[in-house]
Amino acid sequence: MRCMTEDGTTVEVQRYLDELAGVNGDVSAEPIVGSLLSRAVSRLHILCGSLLTRSYPRLMRPPLSLQSEEMLSAVVERLLKAMRDVRPTTVRQFFALANQHMRWELNDLARRLDKQQPFDELHESAVGAPPQSSGSQISPNTRRMLEAIENLPEEEREVFGLVRIQGMAQTEAADVLGVSAKTVRRRLTRCLLLLAEKLGDLQPPLGPHMGVRQQPEETL
């Protein structure tokens, strides 16, 4: 049932994207975009929750206490605005755009949280929360990792984000990207090699900080 639902979502999302591509300047595209986002909302919610839990868990703690539903709402609002100018034509492009805005939303929240750190520490101490060592700031090493990931070639960065950060199976990532599982595996191997070249001095911390985990190879 899960695979049938995911396949149905992919087909429906592509149908709305095709319809969106045929809209000319005299017709409002917002009803189509709204229907597209409504159809994709379940998968977007899963992606939001996975990215938030694996890569930004500190945002889920007080004082922000961000929930995936709140993040989803902000991301949908971002996509509604973005798609006034950007018109993805494939499911892969659509979810790549969504992933980009998810990262931007969480990075914006993380920066705002860092600026409020002195107030946060006062609040946390008042309620008996863990001290600053719990990781309320982005460390220099984590910033290096984020920059290294952002600087990956586009195809490798997409695969890394879906599989290693958001926790998708390689076959699921292949469906989203419209490629074979073997291609996903090849791109994942290449991006891990590129990251190892730039961040080799940080291993093994690369894994727990960025959600990089060892997992058995999937059977094709």
PADOFI-249895 format. One record per residue: x, y, z negated of N, C-alpha, C, O in turn. Coordinates in Angstrom, 2 decimals, padded with zeros to 5 digits. Example, Ala and Ser with C-alpha at 12.3 -4.5 7.8 and 13.67 -1.06 7.14 Angstrom:
<rs>
013.19,-005.69,-007.80,012.30,-004.50,-007.80,013.20,-003.30,-007.80,014.24,-003.32,-008.46;
012.85,-002.25,-007.08,013.67,-001.06,-007.14,012.90,000.03,-007.87,013.41,001.14,-008.04;
</rs>
This chain:
<rs>
000.83,-001.20,000.00,000.00,000.00,000.00,000.86,001.25,000.00,000.53,002.21,000.69;
001.96,001.27,-000.75,002.83,002.43,-000.82,003.38,002.77,000.55,003.37,003.93,000.96;
003.87,001.75,001.28,004.45,002.00,002.59,003.40,002.52,003.57,003.68,003.39,004.38;
002.16,001.96,003.47,001.10,002.42,004.35,000.79,003.88,004.08,000.56,004.65,005.01;
000.76,004.28,002.79,000.48,005.66,002.44,001.56,006.59,002.95,001.26,007.65,003.50;
002.84,006.19,002.78,003.94,007.02,003.24,003.91,007.16,004.76,004.13,008.25,005.28;
003.64,006.06,005.47,003.56,006.11,006.92,002.43,007.03,007.35,002.57,007.80,008.30;
001.28,006.94,006.63,000.16,007.80,006.95,000.50,009.26,006.75,000.11,010.11,007.55;
001.21,009.56,005.67,001.63,010.94,005.42,002.52,011.44,006.54,002.34,012.56,007.03;
003.47,010.62,006.95,004.39,011.02,008.02,003.64,011.32,009.31,003.91,012.32,009.97;
002.71,010.45,009.65,001.93,010.64,010.89,001.09,011.91,010.81,001.04,012.69,011.76;
000.42,012.12,009.66,-000.43,013.29,009.52,000.38,014.58,009.50,-000.02,015.57,010.10;
001.52,014.57,008.82,002.38,015.75,008.80,002.83,016.10,010.22,002.82,017.27,010.60;
003.23,015.09,010.99,003.65,015.34,012.37,002.49,015.89,013.20,002.69,016.74,014.06;
001.30,015.40,012.95,000.13,015.88,013.70,-000.09,017.37,013.45,-000.36,018.13,014.38;
000.01,017.78,012.19,-000.16,019.20,011.88,000.98,020.04,012.46,000.76,021.16,012.90;
002.19,019.49,012.45,003.32,020.22,013.03,003.12,020.40,014.53,003.43,021.47,015.07;
002.61,019.38,015.20,002.32,019.50,016.63,001.25,020.57,016.87,001.35,021.36,017.81;
000.25,020.56,016.02,-000.82,021.55,016.16,-000.27,022.96,015.90,-000.65,023.92,016.58;
000.62,023.06,014.93,001.22,024.35,014.60,002.07,024.88,015.76,002.10,026.08,016.02;
002.74,023.98,016.45,003.60,024.39,017.56,002.79,024.98,018.71,003.31,025.77,019.50;
001.51,024.62,018.80,000.67,025.12,019.88,-000.04,026.42,019.57,-000.77,026.95,020.40;
000.16,026.94,018.36,-000.51,028.19,017.97,000.21,029.37,018.60,001.42,029.50,018.48;
-000.55,030.25,019.28,000.05,031.45,019.86,-000.11,032.63,018.91,-000.67,032.49,017.83;
000.38,033.77,019.33,000.41,034.93,018.45,-000.95,035.49,018.10,-001.06,036.26,017.15;
-001.99,035.13,018.84,-003.32,035.68,018.59,-004.12,034.87,017.57,-005.20,035.30,017.15;
-003.61,033.73,017.17,-004.33,032.85,016.26,-003.54,032.70,014.96,-002.32,032.52,014.99;
-004.23,032.78,013.83,-003.57,032.62,012.55,-003.16,031.16,012.33,-003.94,030.24,012.55;
-001.92,030.98,011.91,-001.42,029.63,011.66,-001.65,029.20,010.22,-001.42,028.04,009.88;
-002.09,030.11,009.36,-002.19,029.81,007.93,-003.13,028.64,007.61,-002.79,027.84,006.74;
-004.29,028.51,008.28,-005.14,027.34,007.98,-004.45,026.02,008.27,-004.62,025.04,007.54;
-003.66,025.97,009.35,-002.94,024.74,009.70,-001.85,024.48,008.68,-001.66,023.35,008.23;
-001.11,025.53,008.32,-000.04,025.38,007.33,-000.64,024.91,006.00,-000.07,024.05,005.33;
-001.79,025.49,005.61,-002.44,025.08,004.37,-002.83,023.61,004.40,-002.64,022.90,003.41;
-003.39,023.16,005.52,-003.77,021.75,005.64,-002.54,020.85,005.63,-002.56,019.77,005.04;
-001.47,021.30,006.29,-000.22,020.54,006.31,000.33,020.35,004.91,000.70,019.24,004.52;
000.38,021.43,004.14,000.93,021.35,002.78,000.02,020.51,001.88,000.50,019.80,001.00;
-001.29,020.60,002.10,-002.22,019.78,001.31,-001.98,018.29,001.58,-002.03,017.48,000.66;
-001.72,017.95,002.83,-001.48,016.54,003.19,-000.15,016.05,002.65,000.00,014.88,002.31;
000.82,016.95,002.58,002.17,016.55,002.16,002.39,016.73,000.66,003.48,016.43,000.16;
001.39,017.22,-000.07,001.62,017.64,-001.45,002.06,016.50,-002.36,002.88,016.71,-003.26;
001.55,015.29,-002.14,001.94,014.17,-003.01,003.42,013.86,-002.86,004.12,013.65,-003.85;
003.90,013.82,-001.62,005.32,013.54,-001.42,006.18,014.70,-001.92,007.25,014.48,-002.48;
005.72,015.93,-001.71,006.45,017.09,-002.23,006.54,017.04,-003.75,007.57,017.40,-004.33;
005.45,016.60,-004.40,005.46,016.49,-005.86,006.50,015.47,-006.32,007.22,015.71,-007.29;
006.57,014.34,-005.63,007.57,013.32,-005.98,008.98,013.88,-005.81,009.83,013.66,-006.67;
009.23,014.59,-004.72,010.55,015.15,-004.47,010.90,016.20,-005.52,012.04,016.25,-005.99;
009.93,017.05,-005.89,010.17,018.06,-006.93,010.53,017.40,-008.25,011.50,017.79,-008.90;
009.75,016.40,-008.65,010.00,015.74,-009.92,011.34,015.04,-009.95,012.03,015.06,-010.96;
011.70,014.41,-008.84,012.96,013.68,-008.78,014.15,014.65,-008.85,015.09,014.41,-009.60;
014.10,015.73,-008.08,015.20,016.70,-008.08,015.33,017.38,-009.44,016.44,017.57,-009.94;
014.21,017.75,-010.03,014.22,018.41,-011.33,014.80,017.49,-012.40,015.64,017.92,-013.19;
014.36,016.26,-012.44,014.79,015.32,-013.48,016.26,014.95,-013.35,016.97,014.87,-014.34;
016.70,014.72,-012.12,018.06,014.22,-011.91,019.12,015.31,-011.94,020.23,015.07,-012.43;
018.81,016.50,-011.43,019.85,017.51,-011.26,019.68,018.75,-012.12,020.63,019.50,-012.31;
018.48,018.99,-012.65,018.24,020.19,-013.45,017.49,019.87,-014.74,016.53,020.56,-015.06;
017.89,018.84,-015.48,017.11,018.46,-016.67,017.08,019.55,-017.73,016.13,019.61,-018.52;
018.09,020.41,-017.75,018.11,021.47,-018.78,016.95,022.44,-018.61,016.52,023.07,-019.57;
016.42,022.56,-017.36,015.29,023.45,-017.13,014.00,022.87,-017.71,013.01,023.58,-017.87;
014.02,021.58,-018.02,012.84,020.93,-018.59,012.79,021.08,-020.10,011.79,020.75,-020.74;
013.90,021.59,-020.70,013.96,021.79,-022.14,013.56,023.21,-022.49,013.56,024.08,-021.61;
013.21,023.49,-023.76,012.92,024.86,-024.17,014.14,025.76,-023.93,015.26,025.27,-024.03;
013.97,027.01,-023.63,012.69,027.73,-023.69,011.87,027.67,-022.40,010.71,028.06,-022.40;
012.45,027.17,-021.31,011.73,027.18,-020.03,010.69,026.07,-019.96,009.55,026.30,-019.56;
011.08,024.85,-020.36,010.17,023.69,-020.37,009.44,023.53,-019.03,008.23,023.35,-018.99;
010.21,023.60,-017.96,009.62,023.51,-016.62,009.08,022.11,-016.35,009.75,021.12,-016.65;
007.90,022.04,-015.78,007.29,020.78,-015.39,007.25,020.68,-013.87,007.24,021.70,-013.18;
007.22,019.46,-013.35,007.24,019.28,-011.90,006.03,019.94,-011.23,006.13,020.40,-010.10;
004.88,019.98,-011.92,003.69,020.61,-011.35,003.92,022.11,-011.14,003.51,022.67,-010.13;
004.57,022.76,-012.12,004.87,024.18,-011.98,005.85,024.43,-010.84,005.70,025.38,-010.07;
006.85,023.57,-010.75,007.83,023.69,-009.67,007.15,023.49,-008.32,007.43,024.23,-007.37;
006.27,022.51,-008.23,005.56,022.25,-006.98,004.77,023.48,-006.55,004.77,023.83,-005.37;
004.10,024.12,-007.48,003.31,025.31,-007.16,004.19,026.40,-006.58,003.82,027.05,-005.60;
005.36,026.61,-007.19,006.27,027.64,-006.70,006.82,027.29,-005.32,006.97,028.16,-004.46;
007.13,026.01,-005.12,007.67,025.57,-003.83,006.63,025.71,-002.72,006.96,026.14,-001.61;
005.39,025.35,-003.01,004.33,025.49,-002.01,004.15,026.96,-001.64,003.95,027.29,-000.48;
004.21,027.84,-002.65,004.11,029.28,-002.37,005.26,029.75,-001.48,005.06,030.54,-000.56;
006.46,029.25,-001.77,007.61,029.59,-000.93,007.41,029.11,000.51,007.69,029.83,001.46;
006.91,027.89,000.65,006.73,027.32,001.99,005.65,028.07,002.77,005.77,028.26,003.97;
004.59,028.49,002.08,003.54,029.26,002.75,004.12,030.54,003.35,003.75,030.93,004.46;
005.01,031.19,002.61,005.63,032.42,003.11,006.65,032.10,004.20,006.69,032.77,005.23;
007.48,031.08,003.97,008.55,030.77,004.91,008.00,030.36,006.27,008.57,030.72,007.31;
006.87,029.62,006.28,006.36,029.09,007.52,005.57,030.11,008.33,005.01,029.78,009.38;
005.52,031.36,007.85,005.03,032.44,008.69,006.03,032.75,009.80,005.67,033.23,010.87;
007.31,032.48,009.50,008.37,032.78,010.46,009.08,031.53,010.97,009.54,031.49,012.11;
009.16,030.49,010.12,009.87,029.27,010.49,008.85,028.20,010.86,007.93,027.93,010.09;
009.01,027.60,012.02,008.08,026.58,012.47,008.81,025.26,012.72,009.25,025.00,013.84;
008.95,024.43,011.69,009.56,023.11,011.92,008.71,022.31,012.90,007.48,022.39,012.87;
009.36,021.56,013.74,008.63,020.79,014.76,008.61,019.30,014.48,007.87,018.56,015.13;
009.41,018.84,013.53,009.45,017.41,013.19,009.29,017.24,011.69,009.50,018.18,010.92;
008.92,016.03,011.28,008.80,015.73,009.85,010.13,015.93,009.16,010.18,016.44,008.04;
011.21,015.54,009.82,012.54,015.72,009.24,012.82,017.19,008.97,013.31,017.53,007.90;
012.52,018.06,009.93,012.76,019.48,009.75,011.88,020.05,008.64,012.32,020.91,007.87;
010.64,019.58,008.56,009.74,020.07,007.52,010.25,019.75,006.13,010.30,020.63,005.26;
010.64,018.49,005.90,011.11,018.12,004.57,012.49,018.70,004.27,012.83,018.93,003.11;
013.30,018.95,005.30,014.57,019.65,005.09,014.30,021.07,004.61,014.98,021.57,003.71;
013.31,021.73,005.22,012.93,023.08,004.79,012.41,023.05,003.35,012.74,023.93,002.55;
011.59,022.05,003.03,011.06,021.93,001.67,012.19,021.70,000.67,012.20,022.31,-000.40;
013.14,020.83,001.00,014.27,020.58,000.10,015.09,021.83,-000.13,015.53,022.10,-001.24;
015.27,022.61,000.93,016.03,023.85,000.80,015.35,024.79,-000.19,016.01,025.39,-001.04;
014.04,024.93,-000.08,013.33,025.84,-000.98,013.23,025.28,-002.40,013.16,026.05,-003.36;
013.23,023.98,-002.55,013.29,023.39,-003.88,014.60,023.76,-004.57,014.61,024.17,-005.73;
015.72,023.62,-003.83,017.02,023.97,-004.41,017.08,025.45,-004.74,017.60,025.83,-005.79;
016.57,026.29,-003.85,016.59,027.74,-004.10,015.77,028.10,-005.33,016.19,028.92,-006.15;
014.60,027.48,-005.46,013.74,027.77,-006.61,014.43,027.37,-007.91,014.44,028.14,-008.87;
015.01,026.18,-007.95,015.66,025.72,-009.17,016.93,026.50,-009.47,017.23,026.77,-010.63;
017.69,026.85,-008.43,018.89,027.66,-008.65,018.53,029.04,-009.17,019.24,029.58,-010.03;
017.45,029.63,-008.66,017.00,030.93,-009.16,016.63,030.84,-010.64,017.00,031.70,-011.44;
015.89,029.79,-010.99,015.50,029.61,-012.39,016.71,029.38,-013.28,016.77,029.89,-014.40;
017.69,028.61,-012.78,018.89,028.34,-013.57,019.68,029.62,-013.81,020.19,029.85,-014.91;
019.79,030.47,-012.78,020.52,031.74,-012.94,019.82,032.64,-013.95,020.47,033.29,-014.78;
018.48,032.70,-013.87,017.75,033.53,-014.82,017.90,033.00,-016.25,018.01,033.77,-017.20;
017.91,031.68,-016.38,018.08,031.08,-017.69,019.45,031.40,-018.26,019.59,031.67,-019.45;
020.49,031.38,-017.40,021.84,031.69,-017.85,021.95,033.14,-018.32,022.64,033.43,-019.29;
021.25,034.04,-017.63,021.29,035.46,-018.04,020.62,035.66,-019.39,020.97,036.57,-020.14;
019.64,034.81,-019.70,018.91,034.93,-020.96,019.51,034.09,-022.07,018.92,033.94,-023.13;
020.67,033.54,-021.83,021.25,032.57,-022.77,021.33,033.06,-024.21,020.96,032.31,-025.11;
021.80,034.31,-024.48,021.86,034.73,-025.89,020.50,034.65,-026.58,020.43,034.26,-027.74;
019.43,035.00,-025.87,018.10,034.93,-026.46,017.66,033.48,-026.61,017.00,033.12,-027.59;
018.02,032.66,-025.64,017.67,031.24,-025.72,018.33,030.57,-026.91,017.71,029.76,-027.60;
019.61,030.91,-027.15,020.33,030.30,-028.27,019.69,030.68,-029.60,019.61,029.86,-030.51;
019.23,031.94,-029.70,018.57,032.38,-030.91,017.27,031.61,-031.11,016.96,031.18,-032.22;
016.53,031.44,-030.02,015.26,030.70,-030.10,015.50,029.25,-030.47,014.79,028.70,-031.32;
016.49,028.63,-029.85,016.75,027.21,-030.10,017.21,026.98,-031.54,016.85,025.98,-032.16;
018.02,027.91,-032.06,018.50,027.75,-033.43,017.34,027.88,-034.41,017.34,027.24,-035.47;
016.35,028.70,-034.05,015.21,028.90,-034.94,014.35,027.65,-035.04,013.72,027.41,-036.07;
014.32,026.86,-033.97,013.50,025.65,-033.99,014.33,024.39,-034.21,013.82,023.28,-034.08;
015.62,024.57,-034.54,016.46,023.43,-034.83,016.89,022.66,-033.61,017.11,021.45,-033.68;
017.00,023.36,-032.44,017.42,022.69,-031.21,018.91,022.45,-031.23,019.61,023.05,-032.05;
019.43,021.59,-030.35,020.87,021.35,-030.29,021.62,022.61,-030.00,021.06,023.52,-029.39;
022.89,022.73,-030.41,023.69,023.92,-030.16,024.03,024.08,-028.70,023.62,023.28,-027.86;
024.81,025.15,-028.41,025.12,025.50,-027.04,025.79,024.38,-026.26,025.68,024.35,-025.04;
026.46,023.48,-026.92,027.17,022.41,-026.24,026.24,021.47,-025.50,026.70,020.59,-024.77;
024.91,021.65,-025.67,023.96,020.78,-024.97,023.91,021.06,-023.49,023.27,020.32,-022.74;
024.59,022.13,-023.04,024.70,022.33,-021.60,023.74,023.35,-021.04,023.16,023.12,-019.98;
023.55,024.50,-021.74,022.63,025.51,-021.25,023.20,026.30,-020.09,022.45,026.98,-019.39;
024.52,026.22,-019.86,025.14,026.92,-018.75,025.64,025.94,-017.71,025.93,024.78,-018.01;
025.73,026.44,-016.47,026.34,025.64,-015.41,027.85,025.75,-015.57,028.40,026.84,-015.54;
028.51,024.63,-015.75,029.95,024.63,-015.95,030.68,024.91,-014.65,030.10,024.72,-013.58;
031.94,025.35,-014.71,032.71,025.56,-013.48,032.80,024.31,-012.62,032.74,024.39,-011.39;
032.94,023.15,-013.25,033.00,021.90,-012.47,031.69,021.62,-011.74,031.69,021.18,-010.59;
030.57,021.89,-012.43,029.28,021.68,-011.78,029.10,022.64,-010.62,028.56,022.26,-009.58;
029.56,023.89,-010.79,029.48,024.85,-009.68,030.31,024.35,-008.50,029.89,024.49,-007.35;
031.47,023.78,-008.78,032.30,023.23,-007.70,031.55,022.13,-006.95,031.58,022.06,-005.73;
030.87,021.27,-007.71,030.13,020.17,-007.09,028.99,020.70,-006.22,028.79,020.24,-005.10;
028.24,021.68,-006.76,027.14,022.25,-005.99,027.64,022.89,-004.70,027.03,022.73,-003.64;
028.75,023.61,-004.79,029.32,024.25,-003.60,029.79,023.21,-002.59,029.59,023.36,-001.39;
030.42,022.14,-003.09,030.90,021.09,-002.20,029.74,020.42,-001.47,029.85,020.11,-000.28;
028.64,020.20,-002.17,027.47,019.59,-001.55,026.87,020.54,-000.51,026.50,020.11,000.58;
026.76,021.83,-000.85,026.20,022.80,000.09,027.05,022.92,001.34,026.53,023.25,002.41;
028.35,022.67,001.22,029.26,022.81,002.36,029.40,021.54,003.19,030.15,021.52,004.16;
028.68,020.48,002.81,028.69,019.26,003.63,028.06,019.55,004.99,027.22,020.45,005.10;
028.44,018.81,006.03,027.71,018.92,007.30,026.23,018.67,007.07,025.86,017.91,006.17;
025.39,019.30,007.86,023.95,019.28,007.61,023.38,017.87,007.48,022.61,017.60,006.55;
023.74,016.98,008.39,023.16,015.64,008.35,023.57,014.89,007.10,022.75,014.21,006.48;
024.84,015.02,006.72,025.32,014.34,005.51,024.68,014.96,004.26,024.36,014.24,003.31;
024.51,016.28,004.26,023.91,016.94,003.10,022.46,016.50,002.90,022.01,016.30,001.77;
021.73,016.34,004.01,020.35,015.87,003.93,020.28,014.49,003.29,019.47,014.24,002.40;
021.13,013.60,003.76,021.11,012.23,003.24,021.51,012.21,001.78,020.88,011.52,000.97;
022.55,012.95,001.42,022.99,012.99,000.02,021.87,013.51,-000.88,021.63,012.96,-001.96;
021.18,014.57,-000.44,020.10,015.13,-001.24,018.96,014.16,-001.46,018.43,014.05,-002.57;
018.59,013.45,-000.41,017.46,012.52,-000.52,017.80,011.27,-001.32,017.02,010.84,-002.17;
018.98,010.69,-001.04,019.32,009.39,-001.64,019.96,009.55,-003.01,019.53,008.90,-003.97;
020.98,010.40,-003.12,021.76,010.45,-004.35,021.22,011.44,-005.37,021.40,011.24,-006.57;
020.56,012.49,-004.93,020.03,013.47,-005.87,018.57,013.18,-006.19,018.18,013.16,-007.36;
017.76,012.94,-005.15,016.33,012.75,-005.38,015.95,011.29,-005.59,014.80,011.00,-005.91;
016.89,010.37,-005.41,016.64,008.99,-005.77,015.83,008.18,-004.77,015.31,007.12,-005.12;
015.72,008.65,-003.53,015.01,007.87,-002.52,015.80,006.63,-002.15,017.03,006.63,-002.16;
015.08,005.57,-001.82,015.74,004.41,-001.21,016.22,004.82,000.18,015.67,005.73,000.80;
017.25,004.12,000.67,017.80,004.48,001.97,016.76,004.29,003.07,016.75,005.05,004.04;
015.90,003.29,002.94,014.85,003.08,003.95,013.83,004.22,003.92,013.34,004.62,004.98;
013.51,004.73,002.74,012.58,005.86,002.64,013.19,007.12,003.24,012.52,007.87,003.95;
014.47,007.35,002.95,015.16,008.50,003.53,015.20,008.40,005.04,015.06,009.40,005.75;
015.38,007.20,005.54,015.40,006.99,006.99,014.06,007.37,007.61,014.03,007.96,008.69;
012.96,007.04,006.93,011.63,007.41,007.43,011.46,008.92,007.48,010.94,009.45,008.46;
011.90,009.61,006.42,011.77,011.06,006.36,012.59,011.72,007.46,012.14,012.67,008.10;
013.81,011.21,007.69,014.72,011.83,008.65,014.50,011.35,010.08,015.03,011.93,011.03;
013.72,010.29,010.24,013.46,009.78,011.58,014.65,009.08,012.20,014.84,009.13,013.42;
015.46,008.41,011.36,016.63,007.67,011.84,016.57,006.27,011.25,015.68,005.96,010.47;
017.53,005.43,011.64,017.57,004.07,011.10,018.23,004.06,009.72,018.98,004.97,009.37;
017.95,003.01,008.95,018.58,002.86,007.64,020.10,002.74,007.78,020.84,003.19,006.91;
020.55,002.14,008.88,021.99,002.02,009.12,022.62,003.39,009.31,023.74,003.62,008.84;
021.92,004.29,009.98,022.43,005.65,010.16,022.50,006.38,008.83,023.46,007.10,008.56;
021.48,006.19,007.99,021.49,006.80,006.66,022.69,006.30,005.87,023.38,007.08,005.22;
022.93,004.99,005.92,024.05,004.42,005.18,025.38,004.98,005.67,026.27,005.27,004.87;
025.51,005.12,007.00,026.76,005.66,007.56,026.98,007.11,007.13,028.09,007.50,006.77;
025.92,007.91,007.18,026.04,009.32,006.77,026.33,009.45,005.29,027.09,010.31,004.86;
025.71,008.57,004.49,025.95,008.61,003.05,027.40,008.27,002.75,028.03,008.92,001.91;
027.94,007.26,003.41,029.34,006.89,003.21,030.26,008.05,003.58,031.21,008.34,002.86;
029.97,008.69,004.71,030.81,009.81,005.14,030.75,010.97,004.15,031.78,011.57,003.83;
029.55,011.30,003.65,029.46,012.44,002.74,030.14,012.14,001.41,030.74,013.03,000.80;
030.07,010.89,000.96,030.76,010.53,-000.29,032.27,010.60,-000.12,032.99,010.99,-001.05;
032.76,010.24,001.06,034.19,010.38,001.32,034.61,011.84,001.34,035.66,012.19,000.80;
033.79,012.69,001.96,034.09,014.12,002.00,034.09,014.73,000.60,034.95,015.55,000.27;
033.12,014.32,-000.21,033.06,014.83,-001.59,034.23,014.33,-002.41,034.77,015.05,-003.25;
034.62,013.08,-002.18,035.76,012.53,-002.92,037.04,013.29,-002.61,037.88,013.47,-003.49;
037.19,013.74,-001.36,038.38,014.50,-000.98,038.44,015.83,-001.73,039.51,016.27,-002.15;
037.27,016.48,-001.90,037.24,017.80,-002.52,037.13,017.73,-004.05,037.57,018.63,-004.75;
036.53,016.64,-004.56,036.22,016.58,-005.98,036.86,015.38,-006.67,036.46,015.01,-007.77;
037.85,014.78,-006.03,038.46,013.58,-006.58,039.01,013.78,-007.98,039.03,012.84,-008.78;
039.47,015.00,-008.29,040.04,015.26,-009.62,038.96,015.28,-010.71,039.29,015.28,-011.89;
037.67,015.31,-010.30,036.59,015.36,-011.28,036.01,014.00,-011.59,035.21,013.88,-012.52;
036.38,012.98,-010.87,035.81,011.65,-011.11,036.35,011.09,-012.43,037.52,011.32,-012.74;
035.53,010.37,-013.20,034.18,009.90,-012.87,033.04,010.85,-013.17,031.90,010.47,-012.91;
033.26,012.10,-013.72,032.10,012.93,-014.05,031.20,013.26,-012.88,030.07,013.69,-013.10;
031.66,013.07,-011.64,030.81,013.37,-010.49,029.48,012.63,-010.56,028.45,013.19,-010.18;
029.49,011.40,-011.04,028.27,010.62,-011.06,027.19,011.18,-011.96,026.13,011.58,-011.46;
027.41,011.24,-013.30,026.33,011.67,-014.19,025.90,013.10,-013.98,024.74,013.42,-014.24;
026.80,013.99,-013.52,026.40,015.38,-013.36,025.50,015.58,-012.17,024.57,016.39,-012.23;
025.75,014.88,-011.08,025.02,015.15,-009.86,024.09,014.01,-009.44,023.59,014.00,-008.32;
023.86,013.08,-010.33,022.94,012.00,-009.99,023.54,010.99,-009.04,022.82,010.18,-008.45;
024.86,011.01,-008.88,025.49,010.02,-008.00,025.62,008.73,-008.78,026.27,008.69,-009.82;
025.03,007.72,-008.29,025.04,006.47,-009.03,025.35,005.32,-008.09,025.06,005.39,-006.89;
025.90,004.31,-008.62,026.15,003.13,-007.81,024.85,002.35,-007.67,024.14,002.15,-008.65;
024.54,001.91,-006.49,023.35,001.12,-006.29,023.65,000.05,-005.25,024.48,000.26,-004.37;
022.98,-001.08,-005.34,023.26,-002.14,-004.37,022.87,-001.71,-002.97,021.90,-000.97,-002.78;
023.63,-002.18,-001.99,023.29,-001.87,-000.62,021.97,-002.49,-000.25,021.66,-003.61,-000.67;
021.17,-001.77,000.54,019.86,-002.28,000.93,020.03,-003.22,002.11,020.91,-003.03,002.95;
019.20,-004.20,002.15,019.24,-005.15,003.24,018.49,-004.59,004.43,017.34,-004.17,004.32;
019.16,-004.59,005.58,018.51,-004.06,006.77,017.59,-005.12,007.38,016.95,-004.88,008.40;
</rs>
